[in-house]
Amino acid sequence: MAGCRVHGKMIGWIVLLGFALGPSAATQSEIPPWQSPAALTPIKMRKPWVPCYHTEPTRPDATLRMHDKFIGDIQAQQPAVLFVGDSIVGFWRRGSNLASWNKYIAPLNAYNLGIPGDYTEHILWRLSNGELSRIHPKVIVLMAGTNNLWRDTPADIIKGISAVIDVIGKSTNAKILLLGILPRNDREARPDFGGKIDDLNASLAKLADGKQVRYFYFGDKYLDQDGKLARGFLADGLDPSPRGYEVWGQQIRPVLDEMLK
């Protein structure tokens, strides 16, 4: 039995045999193809703004081990810059993507807190359970919400991101660089995602307050002259390729330099 920890308590799964009953509370359109119904907390129990520990049925402790490693690493390193998010953030630290991280970001004494598959509620749980403890970053870069697109409305995703910003503000004195959600054309994307991303980014921009929170978007650099996603910037239609991360580094480094002054 896998589950989702909400406010520190385990909510169990009710697993219905697909051949007998099929999906129940959640419709097929609400469930990404890469997640089975048994891998999801019941839809009504999950909210983007309620802290929830991310578990995977096949690797129930994988996220927790990564979370624990993050806490030990960042308390030892005391980074000036933290990157927080899902796989789009996390994959910058692996393979050939690492070259642009080392070129643009590592010299700023930065640490990457991205975990693949995280929704806003998972990030909220992590930051509320040790990843911001006993550290004093100057800037926290936040990109989150694309994984919520399957299940949540833009308004609810904004509530989740706002909750993350609130936790950061209560836990640190860091400035927040809030990044817009990137365009995507991966195999899990639905036709309505483009419009939802546009709505989300318009709302994210309004969260910038001119003081603690600054909004920044570079996804337009991934588009061609017709405004369509150009080839070569995304490795799988969702996560950036080495070229995509290179562009990200080029775009964000001057902004970070300014915020760190």
N, C-alpha and C positions, 0 to 999 in steps of 0.2 A: 504494500500500500504506500503510495507516494502522496504528497500533499503540499499545501501552501500555508506557510506560517503567517498568520495575520495577528498583529499585536502580540507576537510571541507564542501564540497557541496554534496547535496543529489542526487544520481542517482536513478531514479525511475525504477520500474520493468515493463516490458511488459509481461503480463500474457496471454498465449495462452491456450485456452481450449483444454485439452488433447484429448478429444473424437472427436474434430473437426480437429485439426491440428497436435497434437502430438509434441514431442520435435523438435525445429527448429535448431537454430545455434549450440547448443550443442548436440552431439550424446549421445545415452544411455550409451556408454562406458565411457563418460566423467563425468557422473553424479552418485555420490554414491547412493546406494539404499535407504539410510536413508534421502536423501534430494530430494524434489520434484523440478521440473524445476522452479516453482514459487518462491522457496526459494533461488535461485541463482541469483547473478548479472550476466547479460549476459557475457559469457565466454570472449568475446573480450574486455570487459570493465575492467576485473580483471587481474592484474599483481602482481606477488609475491613481487615485489619491490616497488609498489605504495601503500602508506598508505590507508587503507580501514577500516571503522568502521563496525564491525561485528554485524549484526542484525539477529534476528530470527523471522519469521512471527508470530509464536504463542506467543513469548515473546519479543517484539521489544525493550524493555527497560532493559532487564535482564543484558546484557553485560555492558551497560552504568552504571547501578547501582553498579555492581561489580567493574568496573573501578573507579568510584567515591569513593567507599569504600577503594580501594587499595591506592588511593592518600592520603586520610585522615590518614589511618593507618601508611603508611610508613613515612610520614612526622612527625608523632608523635613518632614513634619508632626509626627512623634513623638507619636502619639495616646495618650491616657490609657486609652481604651477601644477594643477591637477586637471587631467582630462577625465570626464565622467560620461559614461554612456553604455551603449550596447556593442555589437560586433563591429559596427562602422568605426567606432573609436578603438575597440580592443584589437582589431586586426592590424592596426598601425604598428603594433609591436612585434609582428611576426614576419619571417621570411624576407623577401626582397622589399617589402613595404618599409622595413626598418631603416633603410638607407635615408629616406627623406625625414623620418623621425629624428635620426641622429644628426642630420644636417641642420634642420630648422628648430626642432623642439627640445631635444636633449640638452643643448647648451644653456637652456633657461632653468636648469634644475627641475625638470618636469617628471611626472609619474602618470602612468596610464591606468585608469580604473575601469576600463571597458570590459564588459562580460557579454559574450554572444547570447542572443535570445532574450535579453532583459527587456521587460516592459517598464513603464515609469514606476509602477508600484514596487518592482524588484529593486530598482535603483534607490527608491525611497527607503526600503527596508535596509539596504546595505549602508546607506549614509546615516541612518538612525541607529545602527548597531555596530559602531566602532570605526568606520572608515574616515570619520572626521575627528576622531578623538586624539587629543594631545598632539595636534599638528597645527601649523600656522601658515597656510598657503596665502599668497598674495592674490592669485587669480585662479578661479575654477572655471574651466571650459566645459560647458554642458551641451551635449547633443543627445536628445532622447525623443521617443514618441513614434518612430516609424513602425515598430513592432506592434504597437497598439492599434494600428490602422484597421486590422482585421476585425476587431471586436468593438472598438469604442468610437464615439462621435468626436469630432474636433473639439467641441466644447468640453467634453469629459477629459480628453487628453490634455487640454490646457489646464484643467484643474489639477491633474497629476503633475505636470511640469511646475505649476505654481507651488504645489506642496513641496517639491524637491527644492525649489528656490528658497522657500520658507525655512526648511531644515538647514540649508547651507547658511542662511542669514543668522539663524539662531545659534549655530555651532561654530562659526568662524567670522572673521572680519574681512574675508576675501571679497574681492570684486568678482562678479560673475559675467563671463562672456557666453551669452546664450546664442547657440548656432541654429540657423534655420534647417529644417528637414530637407534632405537632398532628394532630387528626383529619382525615380526608380522604374525599372521595367523588367524585374525579375519574374520568374515563373509563378511565384505566389501572388504577384500584384493583381488587384482587381481593376476593372476599367474606371471605377470611381476614385481611385487613389490619387490621381493627378489633381482633381478638384479639392479633395480633402487636404492634400499637402499645401495647396495654395491657401486654403482657409486657415490652416494651422499656422503657416508662416506669417500671415497677416495678423493673427492674434498674438503670436510670439513677439512680433515687433512691438506690440503695444505694452508688453511686459517690461520693456526697457524704461527705466525711471530716470536716466541721466545721472545717477549717483552710483548705486551698487550694481545695477544690471545694465549691460550693454548688449544689443542685438547685432548679429553679424551673419550675413548670408553670402556664400560663394558658389552655390549650386548653379548659378547662371553661367559659370565658367565651364560647366560640363555640357553646355548646349551648343548646337550648331546654329547657322545663320537663320534657320527656319524655326528656331526655338525648340527643336527636338533634341533628345538626349543623343549626344555624339558618341561614336564608338571609341573605345579605348580608355575611358575614364572609370568605368565600373567593371570589376572582375566577373561578377555574376549577376549583374543587373541591380544589385543592392549595395554591396560593399565595394569601396574604391579599389582600383588596381594600383600598382606602383605609380603609374602616371597620375591617377586621381589623387593619391596621397601627396605626390610632389606638388601638384597645383594647390592642394589644401595648405601645405606648409608654406608655399610662396605667399598665399593670400593672408594667412593668419599671423605670420611672424611679425609684420609691422604693427599689427593691432596689439599683439601681446607686448611688444617692446614699449609701446605707448602706455599700456595699462600698468606695466611694471615700474614705471618711473616714479 
